[in-house]
Amino acid sequence: MRSPRSESASSRRSPSSSPRSVRRRARGSPRQGGRVCRSGTPRTSSRSGNRSTSRRGWSRMAADTRRRAPARSGIGLALAALLLVLISLTALAPLLQGAGWWWSSAFFASLMLLVPVGLRALRLRRAWIPVVDALLLVAALTLFFGGGSGFLGFIPTPETIGVFSALVDSGAASIQQQSAPAIATPGLLFLLAVGAGIIGFVTDVVVQTLRMPALAALPVLVPIVVPGLIVEGGTEFGILVLSGVAYLVLLRVDVRARRSAMDDGVAAPGPRGARRSTVGATLGLAGVGLLAASVLAAATPSISTTYLFGTGPRGALFGAGVNPFINLGQDLRRDLPVDAFHYSSDENVRPYFSLMTLDNFDGLNWRAASRELDAENTPDAIPAPPGLSDGVDRSTQEITVVIDDLSTSWLPVPYPATGIAGLDGEWFWEETTRSIASADSTTIGERYVVDVLQLDPTPEQLRAASVSLPEEMAPYLALPDGSPPVLAETALAVTSTAGSPYDAAVMLQRYLRGADFTYSTEAPVDEGYDGAGIEIVARFLEEKTGYCVHFASTMAVLAREIGIPARVSIGFTSGTSAGTAFAGRTRFDVDTHDLHAWPELYFEGIGWLPFEPTPSRGSVPDYSRPASVDTSGEAAPAAPSESNVNPDTGLPELSDPEPVAPSTTAASETTYEWLGLAALVVFILLVPAFIRVVVRASRLRRTRSPDDPAEAAWTEIGASATDLGFGPLDVESPRAFATRLETQPGFRDDDARRALRSALVRVERERYGRAILPGEAQDAVDDARDVIRSLGAGQSLLVRVRSVVLPMSLARSLLAFAAGSGPRRA
């Protein structure tokens, strides 16, 4: 008595004569192994001979495919991929001024995508093409950005590495300090060129080398998503739609290229109906792509107040690597304010609350100088601020603060504070600016009592302040080389009759609060000069309309131009009286519309004093609006030595400081943010793998059902092979596919080949003859599992990991579903 396996082998040699089989013979279907061929004459070649012939035929056809593909489809795929990349780069337009950056980026992306077409036409080995392409990118970067440091102009040298490092530092500083749309500095152009080159390189590898164009969506998503991380509104919807269309064009070109190769006789002929139109699949993918684009446009996060206040995820106000003026401007333009905190104070004590002090100006923006927090500087006792002498009248006020919906690592406190009690987190005061900050705590849930010095210097004391400045004030006078002449001209014209630095400061404040200037949060955005850089300050002096960022930055720059140390503080104005009592005194509410920026000027013996140059905002300090201004042009009584005084204005002078270099130091993101991002990435990567496991389990369970169990097992074998990169072709018969699989490294042993042949016999018998016996169901499962294990054997670790994380059989299933057809059978 023969076993089921013997019967299977016998069936392979002598197929059943069922009515299905007879009908197929009548149609003249080609058969192998003794079946009727198209001419009706039985084949007499042996099975081994057929196998050998089939293998040789497959080898010739595969070689023919490799020869034809570069010539016929390479340029089409390259142009389609280039179109996709160029459209995706356009998504960065809201972040940068002008169009020069796009042409530069487009050049490097085109280089990476078009040069490999020529390399393939020259029959360069496939493995060498990415290597040559990468070397070409390095050579091009050296030629255009190396500043002549390369050997022969394009071969990098150790000096080139130094040049590239400086460009990276400069670009990183520009990203941190400029607001959008930013000026495309050389550093930014270099980073964009590198990024575009890498995107082009990766796109070429996945489209041409790996022939997996569906993965081209991954690199082009980078420039599409970036705007959503920086500007309100994210990527424009039109760019998303165009990118989706270009992606579908790329997939369509790839499908046509593959079908063209098959039409040339590369693939073995198969049963009728094997070639299915991909128009339905393309339309289905178009719908999915447009839907995904809509969701992406709505869901992409942007740096706005939803990250700073309670209307969205918690975040750090003016956090690491973020230009604080971007956040401030966006918050001021909010339609509905968000409560930040409330405090209690006497009705006549309504101070500004400072969050952070920006004391370093490099011409692009103001930023807080990088300083380490001292663990010994706990806020329970804070020394008197720098420069304050005993002769200045002062009083101490106690203010109770309760945080409502503000999340920041900077504590809002009036300046200068002398002590804070009741804090829960770990907070420390900064040595120079007296700002209160934390490395790992936020303001959420804090309630504290702060003691504040109320300074009351007289105009006489301010005029008598020494104009001989200590050397540590030099950084507060620094201005970049090549500042627009209008800055010095305006400062000197406004203060030409000032008798002291104090009178000059009052004149600058009066000038900016005059009738010529107007307050507007929209005009700078509409006219393209939002921010606080040196060029923007010059433009503001011409346009004469802006908001607190422009007024504060301009007064600080003009003060430095005439020798007065200046810096910019960011925080909140005093808020609005709630009309109720809190902690025994009047309650004041502060919200996002109270966010503000103001300049602070230094006077020896008094220290840092705030001024208010912004019209219709805040309150002007009493000391900055004297009954009269000294316009005698004479120096104050405590005159310094001639070497430190300008003889024309009586204003202090210091030796020109070194220009401030852009800083590349940026605080790292919090550990929790990185862990959350990592968890999200891992989850997204594992979703396809999880779906694939469920699909495989479902198919193998079907082998135990009476409905085409062998077909289910064979479909899973084909899907597993597709995941590994050598799945069945559209017009390939099961026997031809099995013959090709036997050439894989995992089928060198007899057991693997036996399992594959058994699975083949079952599916052929089920398709063309009788169904498999009920007792063979478990054998079908076991053979399928053995074949699947053998498929992965001999493959590299990278290929196996890719097959798990990016199972391409799922993409094929989506295509089949979108086309309105069932799974393709091989």
Number of C-alpha atoms within 10 A of each C-alpha: 5 8 8 14 13 12 12 22 15 13 16 20 15 12 19 15 13 11 12 13 18 14 13 14 18 11 10 14 18 17 15 18 20 17 19 18 16 14 9 15 10 15 14 12 13 12 13 10 12 15 18 13 13 17 17 12 15 19 13 12 19 14 12 16 18 13 14 18 18 21 15 14 19 21 20 18 27 24 17 21 28 24 18 25 28 22 20 26 26 19 25 24 19 17 18 19 15 11 11 12 22 19 13 15 24 23 14 24 27 21 20 29 28 20 15 26 22 14 17 21 16 11 12 13 9 14 9 11 20 17 10 15 23 16 13 19 21 15 18 20 22 24 20 13 21 23 13 16 20 20 13 9 16 20 18 20 15 9 15 22 15 13 18 19 13 13 21 19 19 21 23 20 23 24 21 21 29 25 26 22 19 22 18 19 15 16 22 23 21 23 20 23 26 18 19 29 28 18 24 30 23 22 28 29 21 18 23 25 17 12 14 17 24 16 17 23 17 12 20 24 17 15 22 24 21 18 24 23 15 22 21 16 18 24 28 17 16 12 19 24 19 17 28 25 17 21 24 21 19 24 22 19 19 23 14 14 19 18 16 16 19 19 11 12 12 21 22 17 16 18 12 9 9 16 14 15 12 17 13 17 21 19 15 18 21 19 14 14 19 17 14 15 20 14 11 18 22 14 12 16 20 19 20 22 26 16 19 25 26 18 11 11 11 18 21 20 23 21 18 15 17 21 22 25 25 22 22 24 22 16 23 20 15 13 8 11 16 22 18 24 21 22 24 25 21 14 11 7 14 19 20 23 23 25 23 26 23 19 22 24 30 20 25 22 24 25 24 16 15 12 9 9 17 12 10 8 17 17 22 16 14 19 14 14 19 17 14 15 13 9 10 14 13 13 9 13 15 17 22 20 21 18 20 21 19 28 24 22 23 24 25 24 26 24 23 23 25 20 18 22 14 12 15 14 15 14 26 23 25 20 17 12 20 24 22 24 23 18 15 11 17 23 26 20 14 17 18 16 18 21 22 21 20 17 17 14 17 15 20 12 15 21 21 20 23 21 27 20 20 10 9 7 14 18 19 22 25 24 21 16 11 8 14 14 9 14 20 17 12 16 21 18 10 17 25 16 20 25 22 30 30 28 25 27 23 21 22 23 23 18 16 21 19 13 10 10 19 16 18 14 18 15 15 20 15 9 9 14 23 28 30 26 23 24 15 21 28 20 19 21 18 11 16 19 19 24 23 27 26 30 29 27 28 27 29 28 31 23 28 20 21 21 22 28 25 29 31 26 26 25 22 25 23 22 23 14 17 14 10 11 13 15 12 10 15 18 22 23 19 24 23 24 20 25 24 25 27 28 29 24 22 22 25 18 18 22 16 22 18 20 24 25 29 29 21 11 15 19 16 15 14 12 19 22 16 14 7 8 18 17 15 11 18 17 24 21 11 12 19 16 10 12 12 17 19 16 13 13 21 24 28 25 19 18 10 11 13 12 14 15 13 21 18 18 14 14 12 10 12 13 10 9 11 12 11 11 12 12 12 12 11 11 12 12 14 15 12 18 18 13 12 23 11 11 15 17 11 13 18 24 15 18 24 19 13 13 11 17 26 31 23 24 28 27 22 23 25 25 25 25 22 19 24 22 19 16 19 23 22 20 23 18 19 21 18 21 20 20 19 18 22 19 11 16 14 19 21 13 11 9 14 20 20 15 21 24 21 20 27 22 23 28 26 21 20 16 15 19 19 17 17 20 10 13 10 18 21 13 17 26 22 16 23 25 17 18 28 21 15 24 23 20 15 13 14 10 11 8 14 18 13 16 21 19 17 21 22 25 21 18 14 16 16 16 22 20 15 21 19 13 14 11 13 17 16 23
